[in-house]
Amino acid sequence: MYVFPICCSTGVGITSTRLTLDSTQILRGDDAHTFSGDVTVSFWRESRAIQEDDTWEITAHVLDNDGYYVANAPVYLHQAQQDYGVSPGADLTFSDLDFEVDLSGLECFQIAYVCVKVDTQNGVGFTLSGVTENGELSEESLIGCSPHLRCGGNQLCH
């Protein structure tokens, strides 16, 4: 059922967001943990093709074992990454990202996942939505999460 709520001439839909981390290990006492990895989004086939400056922003969120957000941080994008265009039906990868999340006050065992949410910067000339392949709204399509984070090894959380 086709229910994409915005006209294809002004809208961009993302059908999935994937976060691939270089490591899923958290160190003991790491008050400001730096995560590294890639974020890949898949654009809906009916999206508008666009190329604008200062388009993208990504925010990282850390979740506890109950699924509650316990910390967040912006993900720094280089200017070229902020300016990436949209190709309908294609994937776009933001590679080699490093983002630091303040984990002070949290024990390693309390941290379960890190997730990212893809969004647009203020003032872009299109509307961004998370959608299914069928064009139905799906806010979850804008969010990608890591596998379960782990503690272990020498001088790591217990």
Buried (B, 14 or more C-beta within 10 A) or exposed (E): EEEBEBEBEEBBBBBBBBBBBEEBBBBEEBEEBEBEBBBBBBBBEBBBEBEBEBBBBBBBBBBBEEEEEBBBBEBEBEEEBBBBEBEBEEEBBBEEBEBBBEBEEBEBBBBBBBBBBBBBEEEBEBBBBBBBEEBBBBEEBBBBBBEEBBBEEEEBBE
